[in-house]
Amino acid sequence: MTSDALIEQVRVDGYGVLPDALTADEVAAINAEAVRLCRGELGEITRGSVAGDGESDADVLRRYLCVHHPHKLSSVIARALAHHRVVDVLTRVIGPNVKAMQSMLFIKAEGRPGQPWHQDEYFIPTRDRSLTAVWIALDDATIENGCLWVLPGSHRRGVLYPDRDQDDPRFDCSIEAHDFPYRDEDAVPVEVPAGAAVVFNGYLLHRSLPNSGRHGYRRALANHYMSAESPLQWRVPADEPPARWDFRDVVLVAGEDPYAYKGTADITRAYVRPDKDGGCDR
C-alpha cells in the first residue's frame, strides 16, 4: 500500500519516491525491450537510425538519448503505464479517474547530456494541476550518472515561469525555465535505486545533468498522467478553439473516462528526442 508520508511529500514538496515500484525482473524486461526498440525490431521510430550488421547492443543504445511514446511499439512498456503500484499512488495523488498521455524512455549513456530546468506543465498544459510524472529508474540513478534534481516546493504557486532557448553543452535541445525565485543551491538530487519511482507534480521545477560516469547508462522510463476529468489541451489544431479541444490519444489507467463518448485516437508515434549532436529543430 502507498504510504501516507509519500502522498504528503508529493503534496508539500512536489515530489516523493516510491520504493520498489517495479521488481528487478520487471526492470530487466524493460531494459531488454529497450534494446529491441532501438534496433528497430518493434517498428519504426521517427528520426531513428537502423542498426548495422554486427553492431553491439551497447553501440546501438548509445545512439539514443530519449525515445518518446515507446509504449506505442512495446507491449512491455505499455503494461508499465498501468502498473498496479504506480496506479495506487496516482489515484491518491490525482483522483480515482486517471489517464496517461505520454511515455518517454531515457537512455543516457556516459557523456550524454541532461535537461535544463523545466516544468512539465509547460509542455503538457492541463491547468488543473493534476499533471503528474512517474519517473521510474531502470538503473541506479546517481549524481554521477545524471539523476534528477528538484527544487522542492516550486510547484506550490502553480506558476509557469518564462522560458528561453539555451546553448549550454550540459543539456539537450530543450528550452529552459528561468527567472524563478529559487536558486540552484536550493536544488536536491534525487538518487534512487533501479526499480524505484520518483513521483512529481507537473509544476515542479526539475532538471538533470549529464552522465559523467566512465561507463554505463542512466536509463529511466518517464510516464505522464492527468485527471481523466480534464480535457488534454496539447497539440491544439490551428482551426480548433482550445476550449473545445481534447487530445484523445490517451490510455485510461484507473477509473472511468467522462469523455469516453468522444472515442480514442491513435495519433502519436514513437520518435527520437533531438539533441545537439544531431542538431536542434526548434
TIPA-516348 format. One record per residue (C-alpha): residue number from 1; chain; x, y, z; residue in three letters. Coordinates in steps of 0.25 Angstrom, whole numbers, plus 5000, padded with zeros to 4 digits. Example, Ala and Ser with C-alpha at 12.3 -4.5 7.8 and 13.67 -1.06 7.14 Angstrom:
# TIPA-516348
+-----+------+------+------+------+------+
: pos : unit :    X :    Y :    Z : code :
+-----+------+------+------+------+------+
:   1 :    A : 5049 : 4982 : 5031 :  ala :
:   2 :    A : 5055 : 4996 : 5029 :  ser :
+-----+------+------+------+------+------+
***
This chain:
# TIPA-516348
+-----+------+------+------+------+------+
: pos : unit :    X :    Y :    Z : code :
+-----+------+------+------+------+------+
:   1 :    A : 5000 : 5000 : 5000 :  met :
:   2 :    A : 5005 : 5014 : 4997 :  thr :
:   3 :    A : 5009 : 5021 : 5010 :  ser :
:   4 :    A : 5003 : 5034 : 5015 :  asp :
:   5 :    A : 5016 : 5040 : 5016 :  ala :
:   6 :    A : 5019 : 5039 : 5001 :  leu :
:   7 :    A : 5006 : 5045 : 4998 :  ile :
:   8 :    A : 5008 : 5057 : 5007 :  glu :
:   9 :    A : 5022 : 5059 : 5002 :  gln :
:  10 :    A : 5017 : 5060 : 4988 :  val :
:  11 :    A : 5007 : 5070 : 4993 :  arg :
:  12 :    A : 5016 : 5078 : 5001 :  val :
:  13 :    A : 5030 : 5077 : 4993 :  asp :
:  14 :    A : 5024 : 5074 : 4980 :  gly :
:  15 :    A : 5031 : 5060 : 4979 :  tyr :
:  16 :    A : 5033 : 5047 : 4986 :  gly :
:  17 :    A : 5040 : 5034 : 4984 :  val :
:  18 :    A : 5032 : 5021 : 4982 :  leu :
:  19 :    A : 5042 : 5009 : 4986 :  pro :
:  20 :    A : 5041 : 4996 : 4978 :  asp :
:  21 :    A : 5031 : 5002 : 4968 :  ala :
:  22 :    A : 5036 : 4991 : 4959 :  leu :
:  23 :    A : 5043 : 4977 : 4962 :  thr :
:  24 :    A : 5056 : 4974 : 4957 :  ala :
:  25 :    A : 5050 : 4965 : 4947 :  asp :
:  26 :    A : 5041 : 4976 : 4942 :  glu :
:  27 :    A : 5053 : 4985 : 4941 :  val :
:  28 :    A : 5061 : 4975 : 4933 :  ala :
:  29 :    A : 5049 : 4972 : 4924 :  ala :
:  30 :    A : 5048 : 4987 : 4920 :  ile :
:  31 :    A : 5063 : 4989 : 4918 :  asn :
:  32 :    A : 5063 : 4977 : 4909 :  ala :
:  33 :    A : 5051 : 4983 : 4902 :  glu :
:  34 :    A : 5059 : 4996 : 4900 :  ala :
:  35 :    A : 5070 : 4988 : 4892 :  val :
:  36 :    A : 5059 : 4982 : 4883 :  arg :
:  37 :    A : 5053 : 4996 : 4881 :  leu :
:  38 :    A : 5066 : 5003 : 4878 :  cys :
:  39 :    A : 5070 : 4992 : 4868 :  arg :
:  40 :    A : 5057 : 4995 : 4861 :  gly :
:  41 :    A : 5051 : 4981 : 4864 :  glu :
:  42 :    A : 5038 : 4986 : 4869 :  leu :
:  43 :    A : 5035 : 4996 : 4858 :  gly :
:  44 :    A : 5039 : 5009 : 4852 :  glu :
:  45 :    A : 5044 : 5021 : 4861 :  ile :
:  46 :    A : 5043 : 5034 : 4855 :  thr :
:  47 :    A : 5057 : 5040 : 4854 :  arg :
:  48 :    A : 5063 : 5027 : 4858 :  gly :
:  49 :    A : 5074 : 5020 : 4851 :  ser :
:  50 :    A : 5076 : 5006 : 4846 :  val :
:  51 :    A : 5086 : 4997 : 4854 :  ala :
:  52 :    A : 5097 : 4992 : 4845 :  gly :
:  53 :    A : 5101 : 4977 : 4844 :  asp :
:  54 :    A : 5109 : 4973 : 4855 :  gly :
:  55 :    A : 5107 : 4985 : 4863 :  glu :
:  56 :    A : 5107 : 4983 : 4878 :  ser :
:  57 :    A : 5095 : 4986 : 4887 :  asp :
:  58 :    A : 5103 : 4996 : 4895 :  ala :
:  59 :    A : 5107 : 5003 : 4882 :  asp :
:  60 :    A : 5092 : 5003 : 4877 :  val :
:  61 :    A : 5087 : 5009 : 4891 :  leu :
:  62 :    A : 5097 : 5020 : 4891 :  arg :
:  63 :    A : 5091 : 5026 : 4879 :  arg :
:  64 :    A : 5078 : 5029 : 4886 :  tyr :
:  65 :    A : 5077 : 5039 : 4897 :  leu :
:  66 :    A : 5061 : 5038 : 4899 :  cys :
:  67 :    A : 5050 : 5031 : 4891 :  val :
:  68 :    A : 5036 : 5038 : 4892 :  his :
:  69 :    A : 5024 : 5029 : 4893 :  his :
:  70 :    A : 5031 : 5015 : 4893 :  pro :
:  71 :    A : 5018 : 5009 : 4898 :  his :
:  72 :    A : 5013 : 5011 : 4884 :  lys :
:  73 :    A : 5023 : 5000 : 4880 :  leu :
:  74 :    A : 5025 : 4992 : 4892 :  ser :
:  75 :    A : 5014 : 4984 : 4900 :  ser :
:  76 :    A : 5024 : 4982 : 4911 :  val :
:  77 :    A : 5025 : 4997 : 4913 :  ile :
:  78 :    A : 5010 : 4999 : 4910 :  ala :
:  79 :    A : 5007 : 4990 : 4922 :  arg :
:  80 :    A : 5017 : 4998 : 4931 :  ala :
:  81 :    A : 5008 : 5010 : 4929 :  leu :
:  82 :    A : 4997 : 5004 : 4937 :  ala :
:  83 :    A : 5006 : 4996 : 4947 :  his :
:  84 :    A : 4997 : 4994 : 4960 :  his :
:  85 :    A : 5007 : 5000 : 4969 :  arg :
:  86 :    A : 5008 : 5013 : 4961 :  val :
:  87 :    A : 4993 : 5014 : 4959 :  val :
:  88 :    A : 4991 : 5012 : 4974 :  asp :
:  89 :    A : 4999 : 5025 : 4976 :  val :
:  90 :    A : 4993 : 5032 : 4965 :  leu :
:  91 :    A : 4979 : 5030 : 4970 :  thr :
:  92 :    A : 4983 : 5036 : 4983 :  arg :
:  93 :    A : 4990 : 5048 : 4977 :  val :
:  94 :    A : 4981 : 5051 : 4965 :  ile :
:  95 :    A : 4968 : 5045 : 4968 :  gly :
:  96 :    A : 4960 : 5032 : 4964 :  pro :
:  97 :    A : 4960 : 5034 : 4949 :  asn :
:  98 :    A : 4974 : 5035 : 4943 :  val :
:  99 :    A : 4979 : 5035 : 4928 :  lys :
: 100 :    A : 4993 : 5034 : 4923 :  ala :
: 101 :    A : 4997 : 5043 : 4911 :  met :
: 102 :    A : 5011 : 5040 : 4909 :  gln :
: 103 :    A : 5023 : 5031 : 4912 :  ser :
: 104 :    A : 5038 : 5034 : 4910 :  met :
: 105 :    A : 5049 : 5024 : 4910 :  leu :
: 106 :    A : 5062 : 5031 : 4914 :  phe :
: 107 :    A : 5075 : 5024 : 4910 :  ile :
: 108 :    A : 5086 : 5033 : 4915 :  lys :
: 109 :    A : 5100 : 5027 : 4913 :  ala :
: 110 :    A : 5113 : 5032 : 4918 :  glu :
: 111 :    A : 5115 : 5046 : 4913 :  gly :
: 112 :    A : 5101 : 5049 : 4909 :  arg :
: 113 :    A : 5094 : 5062 : 4913 :  pro :
: 114 :    A : 5083 : 5065 : 4923 :  gly :
: 115 :    A : 5071 : 5074 : 4922 :  gln :
: 116 :    A : 5071 : 5089 : 4927 :  pro :
: 117 :    A : 5061 : 5094 : 4938 :  trp :
: 118 :    A : 5047 : 5092 : 4933 :  his :
: 119 :    A : 5033 : 5089 : 4937 :  gln :
: 120 :    A : 5025 : 5078 : 4930 :  asp :
: 121 :    A : 5012 : 5086 : 4931 :  glu :
: 122 :    A : 5019 : 5096 : 4920 :  tyr :
: 123 :    A : 5019 : 5084 : 4910 :  phe :
: 124 :    A : 5006 : 5077 : 4914 :  ile :
: 125 :    A : 4996 : 5088 : 4918 :  pro :
: 126 :    A : 4986 : 5083 : 4927 :  thr :
: 127 :    A : 4984 : 5095 : 4936 :  arg :
: 128 :    A : 4976 : 5087 : 4947 :  asp :
: 129 :    A : 4989 : 5084 : 4954 :  arg :
: 130 :    A : 4986 : 5069 : 4952 :  ser :
: 131 :    A : 4998 : 5066 : 4943 :  leu :
: 132 :    A : 5007 : 5056 : 4950 :  thr :
: 133 :    A : 5020 : 5050 : 4945 :  ala :
: 134 :    A : 5025 : 5036 : 4949 :  val :
: 135 :    A : 5040 : 5035 : 4946 :  trp :
: 136 :    A : 5044 : 5020 : 4948 :  ile :
: 137 :    A : 5059 : 5017 : 4950 :  ala :
: 138 :    A : 5064 : 5006 : 4941 :  leu :
: 139 :    A : 5078 : 5007 : 4946 :  asp :
: 140 :    A : 5082 : 5012 : 4960 :  asp :
: 141 :    A : 5081 : 5027 : 4958 :  ala :
: 142 :    A : 5093 : 5035 : 4964 :  thr :
: 143 :    A : 5098 : 5049 : 4964 :  ile :
: 144 :    A : 5110 : 5044 : 4955 :  glu :
: 145 :    A : 5101 : 5037 : 4944 :  asn :
: 146 :    A : 5091 : 5049 : 4944 :  gly :
: 147 :    A : 5080 : 5047 : 4953 :  cys :
: 148 :    A : 5068 : 5056 : 4955 :  leu :
: 149 :    A : 5070 : 5069 : 4963 :  trp :
: 150 :    A : 5058 : 5076 : 4968 :  val :
: 151 :    A : 5054 : 5090 : 4975 :  leu :
: 152 :    A : 5045 : 5085 : 4986 :  pro :
: 153 :    A : 5032 : 5093 : 4987 :  gly :
: 154 :    A : 5034 : 5100 : 4974 :  ser :
: 155 :    A : 5020 : 5095 : 4969 :  his :
: 156 :    A : 5012 : 5101 : 4980 :  arg :
: 157 :    A : 5009 : 5115 : 4973 :  arg :
: 158 :    A : 5004 : 5108 : 4961 :  gly :
: 159 :    A : 5012 : 5118 : 4952 :  val :
: 160 :    A : 5019 : 5115 : 4939 :  leu :
: 161 :    A : 5032 : 5122 : 4938 :  tyr :
: 162 :    A : 5038 : 5129 : 4926 :  pro :
: 163 :    A : 5045 : 5120 : 4916 :  asp :
: 164 :    A : 5056 : 5122 : 4906 :  arg :
: 165 :    A : 5065 : 5114 : 4897 :  asp :
: 166 :    A : 5079 : 5110 : 4903 :  gln :
: 167 :    A : 5092 : 5106 : 4897 :  asp :
: 168 :    A : 5098 : 5100 : 4910 :  asp :
: 169 :    A : 5106 : 5088 : 4906 :  pro :
: 170 :    A : 5102 : 5081 : 4918 :  arg :
: 171 :    A : 5087 : 5080 : 4913 :  phe :
: 172 :    A : 5080 : 5075 : 4901 :  asp :
: 173 :    A : 5071 : 5083 : 4892 :  cys :
: 174 :    A : 5060 : 5086 : 4902 :  ser :
: 175 :    A : 5056 : 5100 : 4905 :  ile :
: 176 :    A : 5060 : 5105 : 4920 :  glu :
: 177 :    A : 5051 : 5111 : 4930 :  ala :
: 178 :    A : 5058 : 5124 : 4936 :  his :
: 179 :    A : 5055 : 5136 : 4945 :  asp :
: 180 :    A : 5049 : 5128 : 4956 :  phe :
: 181 :    A : 5050 : 5131 : 4971 :  pro :
: 182 :    A : 5059 : 5119 : 4974 :  tyr :
: 183 :    A : 5074 : 5117 : 4974 :  arg :
: 184 :    A : 5082 : 5105 : 4968 :  asp :
: 185 :    A : 5087 : 5104 : 4982 :  glu :
: 186 :    A : 5073 : 5100 : 4987 :  asp :
: 187 :    A : 5073 : 5088 : 4978 :  ala :
: 188 :    A : 5072 : 5074 : 4983 :  val :
: 189 :    A : 5078 : 5062 : 4976 :  pro :
: 190 :    A : 5068 : 5050 : 4976 :  val :
: 191 :    A : 5077 : 5038 : 4976 :  glu :
: 192 :    A : 5069 : 5025 : 4975 :  val :
: 193 :    A : 5072 : 5010 : 4972 :  pro :
: 194 :    A : 5067 : 5003 : 4960 :  ala :
: 195 :    A : 5052 : 5000 : 4961 :  gly :
: 196 :    A : 5049 : 5012 : 4970 :  ala :
: 197 :    A : 5040 : 5023 : 4964 :  ala :
: 198 :    A : 5040 : 5038 : 4966 :  val :
: 199 :    A : 5026 : 5043 : 4966 :  val :
: 200 :    A : 5025 : 5058 : 4964 :  phe :
: 201 :    A : 5016 : 5070 : 4961 :  asn :
: 202 :    A : 5015 : 5076 : 4947 :  gly :
: 203 :    A : 5018 : 5090 : 4952 :  tyr :
: 204 :    A : 5031 : 5085 : 4960 :  leu :
: 205 :    A : 5044 : 5091 : 4954 :  leu :
: 206 :    A : 5054 : 5080 : 4951 :  his :
: 207 :    A : 5066 : 5076 : 4943 :  arg :
: 208 :    A : 5076 : 5066 : 4941 :  ser :
: 209 :    A : 5091 : 5067 : 4938 :  leu :
: 210 :    A : 5100 : 5059 : 4928 :  pro :
: 211 :    A : 5104 : 5045 : 4931 :  asn :
: 212 :    A : 5118 : 5048 : 4935 :  ser :
: 213 :    A : 5121 : 5033 : 4939 :  gly :
: 214 :    A : 5132 : 5025 : 4932 :  arg :
: 215 :    A : 5123 : 5015 : 4927 :  his :
: 216 :    A : 5108 : 5010 : 4927 :  gly :
: 217 :    A : 5095 : 5017 : 4926 :  tyr :
: 218 :    A : 5085 : 5025 : 4934 :  arg :
: 219 :    A : 5072 : 5018 : 4928 :  arg :
: 220 :    A : 5058 : 5023 : 4932 :  ala :
: 221 :    A : 5044 : 5021 : 4928 :  leu :
: 222 :    A : 5036 : 5034 : 4930 :  ala :
: 223 :    A : 5021 : 5034 : 4929 :  asn :
: 224 :    A : 5012 : 5045 : 4930 :  his :
: 225 :    A : 4997 : 5045 : 4935 :  tyr :
: 226 :    A : 4986 : 5054 : 4938 :  met :
: 227 :    A : 4972 : 5054 : 4943 :  ser :
: 228 :    A : 4962 : 5048 : 4933 :  ala :
: 229 :    A : 4952 : 5059 : 4936 :  glu :
: 230 :    A : 4961 : 5069 : 4930 :  ser :
: 231 :    A : 4962 : 5070 : 4914 :  pro :
: 232 :    A : 4976 : 5069 : 4909 :  leu :
: 233 :    A : 4980 : 5083 : 4904 :  gln :
: 234 :    A : 4992 : 5080 : 4896 :  trp :
: 235 :    A : 4995 : 5079 : 4881 :  arg :
: 236 :    A : 4983 : 5088 : 4878 :  val :
: 237 :    A : 4980 : 5090 : 4863 :  pro :
: 238 :    A : 4980 : 5104 : 4858 :  ala :
: 239 :    A : 4966 : 5103 : 4853 :  asp :
: 240 :    A : 4960 : 5098 : 4867 :  glu :
: 241 :    A : 4957 : 5106 : 4879 :  pro :
: 242 :    A : 4965 : 5102 : 4891 :  pro :
: 243 :    A : 4953 : 5102 : 4900 :  ala :
: 244 :    A : 4947 : 5090 : 4892 :  arg :
: 245 :    A : 4959 : 5083 : 4888 :  trp :
: 246 :    A : 4962 : 5069 : 4895 :  asp :
: 247 :    A : 4974 : 5061 : 4890 :  phe :
: 248 :    A : 4969 : 5047 : 4890 :  arg :
: 249 :    A : 4981 : 5039 : 4889 :  asp :
: 250 :    A : 4981 : 5034 : 4903 :  val :
: 251 :    A : 4981 : 5022 : 4912 :  val :
: 252 :    A : 4972 : 5021 : 4923 :  leu :
: 253 :    A : 4979 : 5014 : 4935 :  val :
: 254 :    A : 4969 : 5016 : 4946 :  ala :
: 255 :    A : 4954 : 5018 : 4948 :  gly :
: 256 :    A : 4945 : 5024 : 4937 :  glu :
: 257 :    A : 4947 : 5034 : 4926 :  asp :
: 258 :    A : 4936 : 5044 : 4926 :  pro :
: 259 :    A : 4939 : 5047 : 4911 :  tyr :
: 260 :    A : 4939 : 5033 : 4906 :  ala :
: 261 :    A : 4927 : 5037 : 4897 :  tyr :
: 262 :    A : 4938 : 5044 : 4889 :  lys :
: 263 :    A : 4945 : 5031 : 4886 :  gly :
: 264 :    A : 4960 : 5030 : 4885 :  thr :
: 265 :    A : 4971 : 5032 : 4875 :  ala :
: 266 :    A : 4984 : 5026 : 4870 :  asp :
: 267 :    A : 4992 : 5039 : 4866 :  ile :
: 268 :    A : 5005 : 5039 : 4873 :  thr :
: 269 :    A : 5017 : 5031 : 4868 :  arg :
: 270 :    A : 5030 : 5027 : 4875 :  ala :
: 271 :    A : 5041 : 5037 : 4872 :  tyr :
: 272 :    A : 5055 : 5041 : 4876 :  val :
: 273 :    A : 5057 : 5054 : 4884 :  arg :
: 274 :    A : 5066 : 5063 : 4877 :  pro :
: 275 :    A : 5079 : 5066 : 4884 :  asp :
: 276 :    A : 5091 : 5075 : 4880 :  lys :
: 277 :    A : 5099 : 5065 : 4874 :  asp :
: 278 :    A : 5088 : 5063 : 4863 :  gly :
: 279 :    A : 5084 : 5078 : 4862 :  gly :
: 280 :    A : 5073 : 5084 : 4869 :  cys :
: 281 :    A : 5060 : 5086 : 4861 :  asp :
: 282 :    A : 5052 : 5097 : 4868 :  arg :
+-----+------+------+------+------+------+
***
